[in-house]
Amino acid sequence: MPHFKADLGQLSRIREFVTETAAALGVVPTALDDLRLAVDEAVTNIIVHGYRGAGEITLDITADGNDLVVELRDEAPAFDPTAATTGKPRQPEAHTSPGGFGLYLIRQSMDEISYRRTSAGNELTMRKRDVVKGVR
């Protein structure tokens, strides 16, 4: 599984990895934007709210039948995004600072998310159903 430094400067490299891996697995092109958005938001949350400094993120993307499964692992303090409450975000003009949409966007972009805390840290699994059609 690829490891990435927990640094916002790595986001473009992570997006590239997501795009290349999804294409190699045969993910339908219409699902790529949702996939990139969910991974980008989850990784950003880990970096900004989890580590708040140095750390490492492990990212694995696999096919499970026709489903795409993304697993993110980190050693930041425990945080369960599935337990966090997120209603519909306020209108953008009501925001006085950037952010606040990440968990909402992840939940809208993916079909299922799950979390578990292990002895090694946080493990977030995101699933997008019926998007792997095979390499053409």
N, CA, C and O atoms as a MOPAC input file, in Angstrom:
PM7 MOZYME 1SCF
protein

 N      0.82800 1    -1.18300 1     0.00000 1
 C      0.00000 1     0.00000 1     0.00000 1
 C      0.87200 1     1.24600 1     0.00000 1
 O      1.82700 1     1.34300 1     0.77100 1
 N      0.54800 1     2.18100 1    -0.85200 1
 C      1.33300 1     3.42400 1    -0.90900 1
 C      1.18800 1     4.26600 1     0.35400 1
 O      0.12000 1     4.34500 1     0.96000 1
 N      2.28700 1     4.88400 1     0.72400 1
 C      2.32000 1     5.78000 1     1.87900 1
 C      2.57800 1     7.19400 1     1.36200 1
 O      3.36600 1     7.40100 1     0.43900 1
 N      1.90500 1     8.14900 1     1.97100 1
 C      2.08100 1     9.54200 1     1.60800 1
 C      2.34900 1    10.35100 1     2.86100 1
 O      1.77200 1    10.10100 1     3.92000 1
 N      3.23200 1    11.32200 1     2.72400 1
 C      3.49800 1    12.24500 1     3.81500 1
 C      2.22900 1    13.06500 1     4.04900 1
 O      1.59600 1    13.51400 1     3.09400 1
 N      1.85600 1    13.26000 1     5.31100 1
 C      0.66200 1    14.03100 1     5.65500 1
 C      0.97100 1    15.51200 1     5.49400 1
 O      1.27300 1    16.21900 1     6.45600 1
 N      0.88500 1    15.95000 1     4.25800 1
 C      1.22800 1    17.32400 1     3.91100 1
 C      0.29900 1    17.74600 1     2.77800 1
 O      0.13400 1    17.00800 1     1.80700 1
 N     -0.30800 1    18.92400 1     2.89200 1
 C     -1.22400 1    19.38900 1     1.86100 1
 C     -0.55100 1    19.47500 1     0.49800 1
 O     -1.22700 1    19.40000 1    -0.52800 1
 N      0.75600 1    19.62900 1     0.47300 1
 C      1.51000 1    19.64600 1    -0.77400 1
 C      1.48300 1    18.31400 1    -1.50800 1
 O      1.84000 1    18.24900 1    -2.68500 1
 N      1.06700 1    17.25400 1    -0.83100 1
 C      0.99100 1    15.92600 1    -1.43100 1
 C     -0.35000 1    15.64700 1    -2.11100 1
 O     -0.51200 1    14.60900 1    -2.75200 1
 N     -1.31200 1    16.56400 1    -1.97600 1
 C     -2.65500 1    16.30800 1    -2.50400 1
 C     -2.65800 1    16.03300 1    -4.00700 1
 O     -3.38700 1    15.15100 1    -4.46100 1
 N     -1.87600 1    16.75200 1    -4.77800 1
 C     -1.87100 1    16.51600 1    -6.22400 1
 C     -1.30300 1    15.12900 1    -6.52900 1
 O     -1.78900 1    14.44300 1    -7.42800 1
 N     -0.29700 1    14.72400 1    -5.79800 1
 C      0.28300 1    13.37800 1    -5.97600 1
 C     -0.74000 1    12.29900 1    -5.59300 1
 O     -0.82600 1    11.26000 1    -6.24800 1
 N     -1.50700 1    12.54900 1    -4.53800 1
 C     -2.53700 1    11.60100 1    -4.10700 1
 C     -3.65000 1    11.52800 1    -5.14900 1
 O     -4.11500 1    10.43700 1    -5.47800 1
 N     -4.08200 1    12.67300 1    -5.67200 1
 C     -5.11700 1    12.69300 1    -6.72200 1
 C     -4.65500 1    11.90400 1    -7.94900 1
 O     -5.43000 1    11.16100 1    -8.55200 1
 N     -3.39800 1    12.07500 1    -8.30200 1
 C     -2.83900 1    11.35000 1    -9.45100 1
 C     -2.86500 1     9.84400 1    -9.19300 1
 O     -3.23000 1     9.06700 1   -10.07600 1
 N     -2.48100 1     9.43400 1    -7.99000 1
 C     -2.51400 1     8.01600 1    -7.63000 1
 C     -3.94400 1     7.48200 1    -7.71300 1
 O     -4.16800 1     6.40000 1    -8.25400 1
 N     -4.90300 1     8.22600 1    -7.18600 1
 C     -6.30700 1     7.80600 1    -7.20500 1
 C     -6.78200 1     7.63900 1    -8.64700 1
 O     -7.40600 1     6.63400 1    -8.98600 1
 N     -6.49000 1     8.61400 1    -9.48400 1
 C     -6.92700 1     8.57300 1   -10.88600 1
 C     -6.31600 1     7.38700 1   -11.62100 1
 O     -7.02300 1     6.65500 1   -12.31300 1
 N     -5.01300 1     7.19400 1   -11.47500 1
 C     -4.33300 1     6.09600 1   -12.17200 1
 C     -4.80000 1     4.73400 1   -11.68300 1
 O     -5.01000 1     3.82200 1   -12.48400 1
 N     -4.96200 1     4.59300 1   -10.37700 1
 C     -5.38300 1     3.30700 1    -9.81500 1
 C     -6.81300 1     2.98200 1   -10.22900 1
 O     -7.11400 1     1.85000 1   -10.60800 1
 N     -7.69300 1     3.97700 1   -10.15600 1
 C     -9.08400 1     3.76100 1   -10.55300 1
 C     -9.17200 1     3.36100 1   -12.02800 1
 O     -9.92800 1     2.45600 1   -12.38100 1
 N     -8.40900 1     4.02700 1   -12.88000 1
 C     -8.41200 1     3.69000 1   -14.30400 1
 C     -7.90700 1     2.26000 1   -14.52400 1
 O     -8.47400 1     1.51600 1   -15.32500 1
 N     -6.84800 1     1.88000 1   -13.81600 1
 C     -6.29600 1     0.52700 1   -13.95500 1
 C     -7.29500 1    -0.53900 1   -13.49600 1
 O     -7.28900 1    -1.66100 1   -14.00200 1
 N     -8.14700 1    -0.18200 1   -12.53800 1
 C     -9.15100 1    -1.12900 1   -12.04000 1
 C    -10.39800 1    -1.17700 1   -12.92200 1
 O    -11.22600 1    -2.07600 1   -12.77700 1
 N    -10.53200 1    -0.22200 1   -13.82700 1
 C    -11.68900 1    -0.19500 1   -14.71200 1
 C    -12.87800 1     0.55300 1   -14.14000 1
 O    -14.02500 1     0.21500 1   -14.43400 1
 N    -12.61900 1     1.56100 1   -13.32800 1
 C    -13.69900 1     2.36500 1   -12.76200 1
 C    -14.31400 1     3.21800 1   -13.88300 1
 O    -13.59600 1     3.79500 1   -14.69900 1
 N    -15.64100 1     3.28900 1   -13.90800 1
 C    -16.31200 1     4.09400 1   -14.93100 1
 C    -15.92300 1     5.55800 1   -14.75100 1
 O    -15.85500 1     6.04800 1   -13.62300 1
 N    -15.66900 1     6.25500 1   -15.84900 1
 C    -15.21700 1     7.65200 1   -15.77000 1
 C    -16.16400 1     8.56600 1   -14.98900 1
 O    -15.71300 1     9.52500 1   -14.36300 1
 N    -17.45500 1     8.28800 1   -15.01700 1
 C    -18.41300 1     9.14900 1   -14.31900 1
 C    -18.25000 1     9.09400 1   -12.80600 1
 O    -18.75900 1     9.97400 1   -12.11100 1
 N    -17.57100 1     8.10800 1   -12.28100 1
 C    -17.37300 1     7.98500 1   -10.83100 1
 C    -16.08100 1     8.63600 1   -10.35900 1
 O    -15.88000 1     8.79900 1    -9.15600 1
 N    -15.20800 1     9.00700 1   -11.27600 1
 C    -13.89200 1     9.51600 1   -10.89200 1
 C    -13.94400 1    10.80800 1   -10.09600 1
 O    -13.20300 1    10.96200 1    -9.12500 1
 N    -14.79900 1    11.73600 1   -10.48500 1
 C    -14.87200 1    13.00100 1    -9.75400 1
 C    -15.29900 1    12.78700 1    -8.30800 1
 O    -14.71500 1    13.36600 1    -7.39200 1
 N    -16.32300 1    11.94800 1    -8.10100 1
 C    -16.76900 1    11.64700 1    -6.73500 1
 C    -15.65700 1    10.98700 1    -5.93200 1
 O    -15.44200 1    11.31400 1    -4.76500 1
 N    -14.96400 1    10.07300 1    -6.55600 1
 C    -13.87700 1     9.36000 1    -5.88700 1
 C    -12.75500 1    10.31500 1    -5.48100 1
 O    -12.30600 1    10.30400 1    -4.33400 1
 N    -12.31000 1    11.13500 1    -6.42200 1
 C    -11.24500 1    12.09300 1    -6.11300 1
 C    -11.66900 1    13.07300 1    -5.02400 1
 O    -10.88400 1    13.39400 1    -4.13200 1
 N    -12.90800 1    13.54700 1    -5.09700 1
 C    -13.40800 1    14.49400 1    -4.10500 1
 C    -13.41900 1    13.87100 1    -2.71100 1
 O    -12.96200 1    14.49300 1    -1.75200 1
 N    -13.93500 1    12.65200 1    -2.59100 1
 C    -14.01400 1    11.99000 1    -1.28400 1
 C    -12.62600 1    11.75700 1    -0.69500 1
 O    -12.40200 1    12.02700 1     0.48500 1
 N    -11.69800 1    11.26200 1    -1.50100 1
 C    -10.33900 1    11.01300 1    -1.01400 1
 C     -9.67000 1    12.33100 1    -0.64400 1
 O     -9.02000 1    12.42600 1     0.39700 1
 N     -9.82200 1    13.33400 1    -1.47900 1
 C     -9.22300 1    14.64000 1    -1.22100 1
 C     -9.72800 1    15.21900 1     0.10300 1
 O     -8.93500 1    15.71300 1     0.90500 1
 N    -11.02400 1    15.16100 1     0.33300 1
 C    -11.60500 1    15.69300 1     1.56800 1
 C    -11.14900 1    14.88300 1     2.78800 1
 O    -10.80900 1    15.45800 1     3.82100 1
 N    -11.14300 1    13.56000 1     2.66900 1
 C    -10.73000 1    12.72000 1     3.79900 1
 C     -9.26100 1    12.95200 1     4.14400 1
 O     -8.91100 1    13.08600 1     5.31600 1
 N     -8.40800 1    12.99900 1     3.13600 1
 C     -6.97300 1    13.22000 1     3.36900 1
 C     -6.74200 1    14.61000 1     3.96000 1
 O     -5.94500 1    14.76700 1     4.88500 1
 N     -7.42700 1    15.60500 1     3.43600 1
 C     -7.28500 1    16.95800 1     3.96800 1
 C     -7.68800 1    17.00400 1     5.43800 1
 O     -7.00900 1    17.64000 1     6.24300 1
 N     -8.77400 1    16.34400 1     5.79300 1
 C     -9.19700 1    16.30200 1     7.19700 1
 C     -8.15900 1    15.62800 1     8.08100 1
 O     -7.89900 1    16.08300 1     9.19400 1
 N     -7.56700 1    14.54900 1     7.59100 1
 C     -6.53100 1    13.85600 1     8.36100 1
 C     -5.34800 1    14.78900 1     8.61000 1
 O     -4.82800 1    14.87000 1     9.72300 1
 N     -4.93300 1    15.48900 1     7.55900 1
 C     -3.77000 1    16.36800 1     7.66700 1
 C     -4.05900 1    17.56100 1     8.57100 1
 O     -3.29700 1    17.84100 1     9.49800 1
 N     -5.15200 1    18.26000 1     8.30500 1
 C     -5.44400 1    19.51800 1     8.99000 1
 C     -5.97500 1    19.30500 1    10.40900 1
 O     -5.54000 1    19.98000 1    11.34300 1
 N     -6.90800 1    18.37400 1    10.57100 1
 C     -7.55500 1    18.19800 1    11.87500 1
 C     -6.97900 1    17.04100 1    12.68900 1
 O     -7.06500 1    17.03900 1    13.91700 1
 N     -6.39800 1    16.06500 1    12.00900 1
 C     -5.85400 1    14.91000 1    12.71200 1
 C     -4.43500 1    15.13500 1    13.18000 1
 O     -4.17300 1    15.25900 1    14.37700 1
 N     -3.53600 1    15.18500 1    12.24200 1
 C     -2.11800 1    15.31500 1    12.60000 1
 C     -1.76200 1    16.70400 1    13.10700 1
 O     -1.05000 1    16.84500 1    14.10200 1
 N     -2.25300 1    17.72100 1    12.42900 1
 C     -1.85900 1    19.09200 1    12.78200 1
 C     -0.34500 1    19.22100 1    12.83100 1
 O      0.20200 1    19.99400 1    13.61700 1
 N      0.30500 1    18.47100 1    12.00200 1
 C      1.76800 1    18.46100 1    11.95100 1
 C      2.22100 1    17.26800 1    11.13600 1
 O      1.54600 1    16.87400 1    10.18500 1
 N      3.33800 1    16.69600 1    11.49200 1
 C      3.93200 1    15.59400 1    10.73200 1
 C      3.17100 1    14.29600 1    10.92700 1
 O      2.59100 1    14.04700 1    11.98400 1
 N      3.18500 1    13.48400 1     9.90000 1
 C      2.56400 1    12.16800 1     9.96200 1
 C      2.58300 1    11.51100 1     8.60200 1
 O      3.14000 1    12.04200 1     7.64200 1
 N      1.97000 1    10.35500 1     8.53500 1
 C      1.93100 1     9.58300 1     7.30300 1
 C      0.53400 1     9.01700 1     7.09700 1
 O     -0.15900 1     8.67600 1     8.05500 1
 N      0.12900 1     8.92200 1     5.83100 1
 C     -1.17500 1     8.37000 1     5.46500 1
 C     -0.93600 1     7.21500 1     4.50700 1
 O     -0.15200 1     7.32900 1     3.56500 1
 N     -1.60900 1     6.11700 1     4.74900 1
 C     -1.55900 1     4.97000 1     3.85300 1
 C     -2.87600 1     4.93100 1     3.08800 1
 O     -3.94800 1     5.07600 1     3.67600 1
 N     -2.79100 1     4.73600 1     1.78800 1
 C     -3.96900 1     4.75600 1     0.92600 1
 C     -3.98000 1     3.50300 1     0.07100 1
 O     -3.00200 1     3.19900 1    -0.61200 1
 N     -5.08900 1     2.77800 1     0.11000 1
 C     -5.22500 1     1.57900 1    -0.70000 1
 C     -6.55000 1     1.65000 1    -1.43800 1
 O     -7.57700 1     1.99700 1    -0.85300 1
 N     -6.52600 1     1.32300 1    -2.71400 1
 C     -7.72900 1     1.32900 1    -3.54100 1
 C     -7.82000 1    -0.02200 1    -4.22500 1
 O     -6.89900 1    -0.43400 1    -4.93000 1
 N     -8.94300 1    -0.71500 1    -4.01400 1
 C     -9.11500 1    -2.04700 1    -4.58000 1
 C    -10.53600 1    -2.20100 1    -5.12900 1
 O    -11.43500 1    -1.41900 1    -4.82200 1
 N    -10.69800 1    -3.22500 1    -5.93900 1
 C    -12.02000 1    -3.59100 1    -6.42400 1
 C    -12.52800 1    -4.75400 1    -5.59400 1
 O    -11.78200 1    -5.67900 1    -5.27200 1
 N    -13.80300 1    -4.69700 1    -5.25300 1
 C    -14.49500 1    -5.79300 1    -4.57100 1
 C    -15.70700 1    -6.10200 1    -5.43400 1
 O    -16.78300 1    -5.53400 1    -5.24700 1
 N    -15.51400 1    -7.01200 1    -6.38300 1
 C    -16.55400 1    -7.22900 1    -7.38300 1
 C    -16.68100 1    -5.97100 1    -8.22100 1
 O    -15.69400 1    -5.50200 1    -8.78800 1
 N    -17.88200 1    -5.42200 1    -8.30700 1
 C    -18.10700 1    -4.18400 1    -9.05200 1
 C    -17.99300 1    -2.94300 1    -8.18400 1
 O    -18.21000 1    -1.82900 1    -8.66200 1
 N    -17.65400 1    -3.12200 1    -6.91700 1
 C    -17.51100 1    -1.99000 1    -5.99700 1
 C    -16.04800 1    -1.56200 1    -5.90600 1
 O    -15.13200 1    -2.37400 1    -6.03600 1
 N    -15.86000 1    -0.27500 1    -5.68300 1
 C    -14.52900 1     0.25800 1    -5.44500 1
 C    -14.39200 1     0.53000 1    -3.95700 1
 O    -15.27200 1     1.14300 1    -3.35300 1
 N    -13.30200 1     0.08200 1    -3.36600 1
 C    -13.07200 1     0.24200 1    -1.93300 1
 C    -11.79200 1     1.04900 1    -1.72700 1
 O    -10.73300 1     0.71700 1    -2.26000 1
 N    -11.91800 1     2.11700 1    -0.94000 1
 C    -10.78900 1     2.97600 1    -0.60900 1
 C    -10.54400 1     2.85400 1     0.88600 1
 O    -11.46200 1     3.02800 1     1.68800 1
 N     -9.30700 1     2.55500 1     1.26000 1
 C     -8.94300 1     2.46700 1     2.67500 1
 C     -7.85700 1     3.48700 1     2.96900 1
 O     -6.82300 1     3.53000 1     2.30400 1
 N     -8.11400 1     4.30200 1     3.97600 1
 C     -7.14700 1     5.28700 1     4.45000 1
 C     -6.75900 1     4.92800 1     5.87000 1
 O     -7.61900 1     4.66000 1     6.70800 1
 N     -5.45900 1     4.92400 1     6.14000 1
 C     -4.97400 1     4.63900 1     7.49600 1
 C     -4.03500 1     5.74800 1     7.92400 1
 O     -3.22800 1     6.24500 1     7.13800 1
 N     -4.15800 1     6.12800 1     9.19800 1
 C     -3.27400 1     7.14900 1     9.75000 1
 C     -3.08700 1     6.88000 1    11.23400 1
 O     -3.80600 1     6.08000 1    11.83200 1
 N     -2.10200 1     7.56900 1    11.82000 1
 C     -1.79800 1     7.40600 1    13.24000 1
 C     -2.11700 1     8.67000 1    14.03200 1
 O     -1.57500 1     8.88300 1    15.11600 1
 N     -2.98700 1     9.49500 1    13.49300 1
 C     -3.40900 1    10.71900 1    14.18100 1
 C     -4.30900 1    10.34200 1    15.36100 1
 O     -4.71600 1     9.18600 1    15.47400 1
 N     -4.62500 1    11.29100 1    16.23500 1
 C     -5.56800 1    10.99500 1    17.32400 1
 C     -6.87300 1    10.44400 1    16.76100 1
 O     -7.26000 1    10.76100 1    15.63600 1
 N     -7.54300 1     9.62000 1    17.55400 1
 C     -8.77600 1     8.96300 1    17.11200 1
 C     -9.83900 1     9.97900 1    16.71700 1
 O    -10.06500 1    10.97100 1    17.41000 1
 N    -10.48800 1     9.70700 1    15.58200 1
 C    -11.62900 1    10.49100 1    15.14700 1
 C    -12.49500 1     9.61000 1    14.26700 1
 O    -12.02400 1     9.06900 1    13.26600 1
 N    -13.75800 1     9.46700 1    14.63500 1
 C    -14.70200 1     8.64800 1    13.88300 1
 C    -15.60400 1     9.56200 1    13.04800 1
 O    -16.54300 1    10.14900 1    13.58500 1
 N    -15.33800 1     9.69100 1    11.75500 1
 C    -16.15900 1    10.56700 1    10.92400 1
 C    -17.57900 1    10.04900 1    10.74000 1
 O    -18.47200 1    10.81700 1    10.38400 1
 N    -17.80100 1     8.76900 1    10.97400 1
 C    -19.15500 1     8.23000 1    10.83100 1
 C    -20.04100 1     8.63000 1    12.00700 1
 O    -21.26700 1     8.60400 1    11.90000 1
 N    -19.42900 1     8.99600 1    13.11500 1
 C    -20.19700 1     9.39600 1    14.29800 1
 C    -20.40100 1    10.90700 1    14.36100 1
 O    -21.23400 1    11.39600 1    15.12400 1
 N    -19.64100 1    11.64100 1    13.55800 1
 C    -19.75300 1    13.10100 1    13.56200 1
 C    -21.06000 1    13.51000 1    12.90100 1
 O    -21.45100 1    12.96000 1    11.87200 1
 N    -21.71600 1    14.46500 1    13.49900 1
 C    -22.97000 1    14.93900 1    12.92000 1
 C    -22.68000 1    15.99800 1    11.88300 1
 O    -21.93400 1    16.94800 1    12.12000 1
 N    -23.28500 1    15.81000 1    10.73700 1
 C    -23.17700 1    16.82100 1     9.69300 1
 C    -24.53000 1    16.93100 1     9.02900 1
 O    -24.99300 1    15.99700 1     8.37400 1
 N    -25.14600 1    18.05200 1     9.19800 1
 C    -26.37000 1    18.31900 1     8.46300 1
 C    -25.97300 1    18.90100 1     7.12700 1
 O    -24.80600 1    18.87800 1     6.73500 1
 N    -26.94700 1    19.41100 1     6.45200 1
 C    -26.64700 1    20.09300 1     5.20300 1
 C    -25.86100 1    21.34800 1     5.55000 1
 O    -26.26300 1    22.10400 1     6.43500 1
 N    -24.74400 1    21.58000 1     4.86600 1
 C    -23.93400 1    22.74700 1     5.21000 1
 C    -24.70700 1    24.04800 1     4.98100 1
 O    -25.62000 1    24.12900 1     4.15900 1
 N    -24.30700 1    25.03700 1     5.73000 1
 C    -24.89800 1    26.35800 1     5.55400 1
 C    -24.56100 1    26.87700 1     4.16300 1
 O    -23.64000 1    26.38800 1     3.51000 1
 N    -25.29600 1    27.84400 1     3.73400 1
 C    -25.01500 1    28.47400 1     2.45100 1
 C    -23.60000 1    29.04500 1     2.48300 1
 O    -23.17000 1    29.55800 1     3.51600 1
 N    -22.87100 1    28.96600 1     1.37000 1
 C    -21.48300 1    29.46200 1     1.35700 1
 C    -21.34400 1    30.88700 1     1.87600 1
 O    -20.36600 1    31.20000 1     2.55300 1
 N    -22.31000 1    31.75900 1     1.56900 1
 C    -22.18900 1    33.14400 1     2.03100 1
 C    -22.33600 1    33.25600 1     3.54800 1
 O    -21.96500 1    34.27800 1     4.12600 1
 N    -22.87800 1    32.20700 1     4.21000 1
 C    -23.01600 1    32.21900 1     5.66600 1
 C    -21.71900 1    31.81600 1     6.35500 1
 O    -21.56400 1    32.02100 1     7.55900 1
 N    -20.79300 1    31.24700 1     5.59800 1
 C    -19.50600 1    30.84200 1     6.16100 1
 C    -18.60200 1    32.05900 1     6.33600 1
 O    -18.48300 1    32.89600 1     5.44100 1
 N    -17.98300 1    32.14000 1     7.47900 1
 C    -17.04200 1    33.22700 1     7.70600 1
 C    -15.60600 1    32.75700 1     7.54300 1
 O    -14.68400 1    33.57200 1     7.50800 1
 N    -15.41100 1    31.43900 1     7.44200 1
 C    -14.07200 1    30.90500 1     7.22500 1
 C    -14.18100 1    29.71500 1     6.27600 1
 O    -15.25100 1    29.12000 1     6.14800 1
 N    -13.07000 1    29.36300 1     5.60500 1
 C    -13.11600 1    28.23000 1     4.68800 1
 C    -13.32300 1    26.92300 1     5.43800 1
 O    -13.01000 1    26.81500 1     6.62400 1
 N    -13.85100 1    25.94000 1     4.73500 1
 C    -14.00600 1    24.60800 1     5.30700 1
 C    -15.40400 1    24.35000 1     5.81100 1
 O    -16.31200 1    25.16400 1     5.64300 1
 N    -15.55600 1    23.18000 1     6.44100 1
 C    -16.83000 1    22.81300 1     7.01600 1
 C    -17.70500 1    21.94800 1     6.13500 1
 O    -18.80100 1    21.56200 1     6.54100 1
 N    -17.24200 1    21.64000 1     4.93900 1
 C    -18.04100 1    20.84700 1     4.01600 1
 C    -17.50800 1    19.42800 1     3.83000 1
 O    -18.17600 1    18.60100 1     3.20900 1
 N    -16.32100 1    19.12800 1     4.35500 1
 C    -15.63000 1    17.87600 1     4.06300 1
 C    -16.42400 1    16.61200 1     4.30800 1
 O    -16.58400 1    15.80200 1     3.39500 1
 N    -16.92800 1    16.42100 1     5.51800 1
 C    -17.66300 1    15.19100 1     5.82100 1
 C    -18.94900 1    15.09400 1     5.00700 1
 O    -19.33200 1    14.01300 1     4.55900 1
 N    -19.60200 1    16.21700 1     4.82400 1
 C    -20.81400 1    16.24700 1     4.01000 1
 C    -20.48800 1    15.79300 1     2.58300 1
 O    -21.20800 1    14.96800 1     2.02000 1
 N    -19.41900 1    16.32000 1     1.99900 1
 C    -19.04800 1    15.96200 1     0.63600 1
 C    -18.65100 1    14.49100 1     0.52700 1
 O    -18.98300 1    13.83200 1    -0.45800 1
 N    -17.95000 1    13.98000 1     1.52100 1
 C    -17.57800 1    12.56000 1     1.52100 1
 C    -18.83600 1    11.70400 1     1.52100 1
 O    -18.95200 1    10.76100 1     0.73900 1
 N    -19.76200 1    12.03000 1     2.38600 1
 C    -21.00500 1    11.24200 1     2.48900 1
 C    -21.83900 1    11.33000 1     1.21600 1
 O    -22.51200 1    10.36600 1     0.85200 1
 N    -21.80500 1    12.46300 1     0.54100 1
 C    -22.55000 1    12.61900 1    -0.70500 1
 C    -21.86600 1    11.91100 1    -1.87700 1
 O    -22.53300 1    11.46800 1    -2.81100 1
 N    -20.54300 1    11.80600 1    -1.82600 1
 C    -19.77100 1    11.25600 1    -2.94100 1
 C    -19.64800 1     9.73700 1    -2.91300 1
 O    -19.52000 1     9.10500 1    -3.96100 1
 N    -19.68700 1     9.15300 1    -1.72300 1
 C    -19.49300 1     7.71500 1    -1.59400 1
 C    -20.79300 1     7.05500 1    -1.12700 1
 O    -21.65400 1     7.71000 1    -0.53900 1
 N    -20.92600 1     5.76000 1    -1.39300 1
 C    -22.14400 1     5.04900 1    -1.00700 1
 C    -22.10100 1     4.55300 1     0.43000 1
 O    -23.14300 1     4.36700 1     1.05900 1
 N    -20.90800 1     4.34000 1     0.94400 1
 C    -20.77800 1     3.79200 1     2.29700 1
 C    -19.43700 1     4.21900 1     2.87500 1
 O    -18.42000 1     4.20200 1     2.18200 1
 N    -19.43800 1     4.60400 1     4.15000 1
 C    -18.17600 1     4.84900 1     4.83600 1
 C    -18.22400 1     4.13900 1     6.17900 1
 O    -19.27000 1     4.07400 1     6.82400 1
 N    -17.09400 1     3.61600 1     6.58500 1
 C    -17.00600 1     2.96600 1     7.89200 1
 C    -15.65900 1     3.32800 1     8.51600 1
 O    -14.70000 1     3.67000 1     7.82400 1
 N    -15.62100 1     3.24200 1     9.82500 1
 C    -14.42700 1     3.62700 1    10.57500 1
 C    -14.16300 1     2.58600 1    11.64000 1
 O    -15.08300 1     1.99500 1    12.20500 1
 N    -12.89000 1     2.37700 1    11.89900 1
 C    -12.51500 1     1.59400 1    13.07800 1
 C    -11.16700 1     2.09100 1    13.57100 1
 O    -10.30400 1     2.51500 1    12.80300 1
 N    -11.03000 1     2.01800 1    14.87700 1
 C     -9.77300 1     2.37300 1    15.52900 1
 C     -9.05000 1     1.07200 1    15.79700 1
 O     -9.60800 1     0.15800 1    16.40300 1
 N     -7.81200 1     0.98600 1    15.34800 1
 C     -7.01200 1    -0.20500 1    15.56500 1
 C     -5.81500 1     0.16300 1    16.43900 1
 O     -5.62300 1     1.33000 1    16.78200 1
 N     -5.03400 1    -0.81600 1    16.78700 1
 C     -3.83100 1    -0.54200 1    17.57300 1
 C     -2.84300 1     0.30600 1    16.77400 1
 O     -1.96500 1     0.95200 1    17.34600 1
 N     -2.99300 1     0.29900 1    15.44100 1
 C     -2.10900 1     1.08300 1    14.57700 1
 C     -2.66400 1     2.47500 1    14.28200 1
 O     -1.95900 1     3.30500 1    13.70700 1
 N     -3.91100 1     2.74800 1    14.66200 1
 C     -4.46900 1     4.07700 1    14.42100 1
 C     -5.85500 1     4.04500 1    13.82500 1
 O     -6.63300 1     3.12500 1    14.07500 1
 N     -6.15700 1     5.05800 1    13.03200 1
 C     -7.46000 1     5.20700 1    12.39000 1
 C     -7.50100 1     4.45600 1    11.07000 1
 O     -6.51300 1     4.40400 1    10.33800 1
 N     -8.64900 1     3.88000 1    10.77900 1
 C     -8.84700 1     3.21700 1     9.49700 1
 C    -10.22200 1     3.61900 1     8.96600 1
 O    -11.25200 1     3.27000 1     9.54300 1
 N    -10.21700 1     4.35300 1     7.86500 1
 C    -11.44800 1     4.80000 1     7.22300 1
 C    -11.60500 1     4.03200 1     5.92600 1
 O    -10.69300 1     4.00100 1     5.09900 1
 N    -12.76900 1     3.41000 1     5.74800 1
 C    -13.05800 1     2.67100 1     4.53000 1
 C    -14.24500 1     3.32800 1     3.83800 1
 O    -15.28700 1     3.56200 1     4.45200 1
 N    -14.07600 1     3.61800 1     2.56600 1
 C    -15.13400 1     4.22500 1     1.76700 1
 C    -15.42700 1     3.31400 1     0.57400 1
 O    -14.51300 1     2.77000 1    -0.04500 1
 N    -16.69700 1     3.15800 1     0.26900 1
 C    -17.10300 1     2.26400 1    -0.81000 1
 C    -18.00000 1     3.01100 1    -1.79500 1
 O    -18.90700 1     3.74700 1    -1.40600 1
 N    -17.72000 1     2.80100 1    -3.07600 1
 C    -18.56100 1     3.31500 1    -4.15300 1
 C    -19.06000 1     2.08800 1    -4.90900 1
 O    -18.27700 1     1.33500 1    -5.48800 1
 N    -20.37200 1     1.90400 1    -4.89300 1
 C    -20.96900 1     0.68000 1    -5.44500 1
 C    -21.15000 1     0.73900 1    -6.96500 1
 O    -21.46500 1     1.77600 1    -7.54900 1
 N    -20.93600 1    -0.42000 1    -7.56200 1
 C    -21.22500 1    -0.67000 1    -8.97500 1
 C    -20.55000 1     0.32000 1    -9.92600 1
 O    -21.18700 1     0.83000 1   -10.84800 1
 N    -19.27000 1     0.58800 1    -9.70200 1
 C    -18.53300 1     1.51100 1   -10.57600 1
 C    -17.33300 1     0.86100 1   -11.24500 1
 O    -16.68400 1     1.48200 1   -12.08700 1
 N    -17.02700 1    -0.39000 1   -10.88100 1
 C    -15.90200 1    -1.09500 1   -11.49600 1
 C    -16.46700 1    -1.97000 1   -12.60800 1
 O    -17.20000 1    -2.92900 1   -12.36300 1
 N    -16.10900 1    -1.61600 1   -13.82100 1
 C    -16.65300 1    -2.35100 1   -14.98100 1
 C    -15.57000 1    -3.14000 1   -15.70200 1
 O    -15.84400 1    -3.79900 1   -16.70500 1
 N    -14.35400 1    -3.07700 1   -15.20300 1
 C    -13.25100 1    -3.79800 1   -15.83300 1
 C    -12.50400 1    -2.93400 1   -16.81600 1
 O    -13.03700 1    -1.95700 1   -17.34200 1
 N    -11.27300 1    -3.30200 1   -17.05500 1
 C    -10.41300 1    -2.53900 1   -17.96000 1
 C    -10.87200 1    -2.80100 1   -19.39100 1
 O    -11.11200 1    -3.94200 1   -19.78700 1
 N    -10.98500 1    -1.73000 1   -20.14700 1
 C    -11.45200 1    -1.87800 1   -21.54600 1
 C    -10.31400 1    -1.81000 1   -22.50400 1
 O    -10.51800 1    -1.91400 1   -23.71400 1

